[in-house]
Each structure stands twice: as structure tokens, then as C-alpha cells.
Amino acid sequence: MFQFSYKLKVAERVKAKCERHPRYNPEREGRGGIKGGCSICFSLSSTCIRRGYRWKPLTGSF
């Protein structure tokens, strides 16, 4: 009898943009970057939180 052991890693990416705020990046800006209480941006932010992304502080000048 043969026995195999292996590791399987499944990666899933979601690419989504808000039509009203296409430059909003929930990974970088977090909930503080949501403008006007946009429900789509809040949904994107919630998705990132559930997936375990860590918010990166904004650096540099815009």
C-alpha cells in the first residue's frame, strides 16, 4: 500500500471596483477612505476584513 502526503494551497483573488469611487483601495485605505457612506465601498471593505487583509498606513504625499 502506498501513502502520499502533499500540501494543497488554494488562492482566490477578487477584483472589484466601485463605479462611483474607482480609486478607492480597501487594502490601503481601510474604512477611513470611504467617501459619502458608499454601500459598495463598505462591502469591499468588509470583504477585505473577512479575508484577513491588514490595513497598511498611508505614506507619501498625494
Contacts in CASP RR format, 6 or more apart in sequence:
PFRMAT RR
TARGET T0000
AUTHOR 0000-0000-0000
METHOD contacts of the structure
MODEL  1
MFQFSYKLKVAERVKAKCERHPRYNPEREGRGGIKGGCSICFSLSSTCIR
RGYRWKPLTGSF
14 47 0 8 1.000
16 44 0 8 1.000
16 47 0 8 1.000
17 24 0 8 1.000
18 24 0 8 1.000
18 38 0 8 1.000
18 40 0 8 1.000
18 41 0 8 1.000
18 44 0 8 1.000
19 40 0 8 1.000
20 38 0 8 1.000
20 40 0 8 1.000
21 34 0 8 1.000
21 35 0 8 1.000
21 38 0 8 1.000
21 40 0 8 1.000
21 41 0 8 1.000
24 33 0 8 1.000
24 34 0 8 1.000
24 35 0 8 1.000
24 38 0 8 1.000
24 41 0 8 1.000
24 44 0 8 1.000
26 41 0 8 1.000
26 44 0 8 1.000
26 45 0 8 1.000
26 47 0 8 1.000
26 48 0 8 1.000
26 53 0 8 1.000
27 48 0 8 1.000
27 53 0 8 1.000
27 55 0 8 1.000
27 56 0 8 1.000
28 55 0 8 1.000
28 56 0 8 1.000
28 58 0 8 1.000
29 55 0 8 1.000
29 58 0 8 1.000
30 45 0 8 1.000
30 48 0 8 1.000
30 55 0 8 1.000
31 42 0 8 1.000
31 45 0 8 1.000
33 41 0 8 1.000
34 41 0 8 1.000
34 42 0 8 1.000
34 45 0 8 1.000
35 41 0 8 1.000
END
